[in-house]
Structures are given as structure tokens and as C-alpha cells.
């Protein structure tokens, strides 16, 4: 049986996003919110909410129990630093905690993630099963014999 560690992360997240797109509802405010302090514009990606949810589910399963603060640090970036007349080095900026918290709450409602008191959030058995099943499907698609003739 395949696990989430057996397939490339990008392929797993893409396949998970397709599944979570039907299960999670994107809030209306998300089309106006940026993904972090270091961003100037909201995400242009069509399925941003589902992709971020899939990525968060994978991160919680990999590093859990983990909290919103640590996750926002991982989704952060570099914010340009400036002073009045000089250019300063870039500064570290966190990702949007509201986006992360809202997605984690939606994943909790779906039963894929649970709160561990004082520790953060961790993946449930149902969430791990979803990850493993999706990883198995992705692995089958990657090993398709029809693609061998193009190699």
C-alpha cells in the first residue's frame, strides 16, 4: 500500500485538491485576501483554496501535531525592507493566519484533522486514509504502462 511519502508532493497535492474542491467551500472574503503579508495581490490561482487545503492536510500529516503559528511561518516569505532613504535587507514575513485557521477549521468539520489540546492539530485516521488512498491512485497514474512507449 502506498503512503504519502511514496509519491512526489506536487502530484499528491494536485490530486488531493481535486478531491477537496468538492468538500470545502471557499469563503467570499478569500478572493480579496492576500496569502500573506509579503504579498500585494490576492492569489490568481483558480483553485487556490483547495490547493492550500491539500497542502495544509499534507503538512499536518507530516509534521503534526502542529499549530497555526508554525504553519504560517512555513507559508511565509520575504518582505522587502526599506528605510527612508536607503534600501534595507528583506525581512521575514508570515503567511496569512486567517486563511490557514479557516482551512483547518473546515478540515476539522470534514473529520480529516483534529485538535490536540495544547499541541496543535493532527491528522485523523480518516484523513490519513484519504492521503494514503490518494497516494495510491497517484502512484498508479505515474506507473501507467501506456506512457512507457513515450520514454
N, C-alpha and C positions, 0 to 999 in steps of 0.2 A: 504494500500500500504506500502510495506517495504521500509525502508531507510537504509543508510549505517550504522546507529547506532544499527540496529536490528540484525545484523549478526556478527559473530566473524571476526576480522580484517584479520586474516590469510586466511580464506576461501574466503573473498571478494577480497583480493589482488590476490590470485591464479586464481580466475575466471576472474578478470579484466585483468590479464596478458595474459590469453589465447586470449581475445578479442583484446588487444592492440598489440599483437605479429604480427598480420596481418597488422595493421595500421601504425606502426612505423618501420623505417628502422634503424638498428644498424650501426653506422659508423665503418669504417675499423679500426680506431685507438683504438676503445674501447676494442679490445681483448688484447691490450698491456698496457692499462691504469689501474692503481690501483683505488680502490673505495675511497681512502683517504690516507692521509699522514701516518697514523698509520699502513697501510697495506704494506706487502713486495711484494706480488704477485697479479696479476690481478684476478678477480673473476673466479672461476671454474664452476660456475653455468651455465648450458646450456642456459637458458632463462633469464639471468641477466638483460638485457636491458629492457625487457618487465615487469619483476617483479619490477624493480626500478621505471619504469614509472607508474605502477599501484599504487605503494606505494606513489609516489610523488603526483599523482592525488588525492588520498585519503587524504593526509596531507594538500594539498592546499584547498580542500573542507572543511576539519575540522577546520583548523586554519587560513584560508585566510582572507584578503589579507596578503601574506607572501612573503618575498624576498629570494633570493638565499643565502645570508649570514646566515640567520636564519635556512634555510633548511640544509645548510652544517654543521652547529653546531649540528643539530639533528641527522645527519647521521655520525657524527664523533665518535671517540673512544679514547682509552688511548694509548699514545705513550710512550714506555719505555724511561725513562730518565737516562742518565749515565754521570758521570763526569770522569775525567782522571783516578783516582784510586779507586773510590767508586761508589756504586750504588745509584742513586738518585731516588726519587719517580716518578711515572708515571706522564706524563704531558697530558693535554687535547689537542687533535688534531682534526681539522675539516675534514669533508668528502670532496670529490672532487667537487669543484665548477663547473669545466668544464663539468663533467658528468651531474650534476643537471641542469645547464643552457641549455645544448644541449637538454636534455629531455623536459624541459619546453618549449623550442622553438618549438620542434616537436609537443607537445601537443597544443600549440597555433595554429600551422598550421592546425591541425585537428579540431580546433574550440572548444576544451574542456576546455581551460584555456585562460584568457585574462589578459592583463597588466592594472593595476590600477595606474595611474600616481602618482609617489611619494610614493606609498603604497606597491607595490609588485605585486604579481599575485593572481588572484582569479578565481574560477571555473565559467564557463558559465552555462547557462540554459541547453545546450546540454550535458555538462559534468556532471551536477547534474542528468540529466535524465539517462545517461549511468550508473552512480553509483547506482541510485535507481532501475533501471531495473535489473542490475546485482545482487543487493542485494536481490531482489525478487526471482530471479532464484536460488540463493544460499539457500535462506530460504526454498524454495520448496524442494530442494535436501536434506536439513537437516531434513525435516519433512516427508520424504518418509515412507509410511506405511510398505513397504517391509522390512525395517530394524528393525521393532518392534519385529519380531519373534526372532531376534538375541540378543535382550536386556535381 
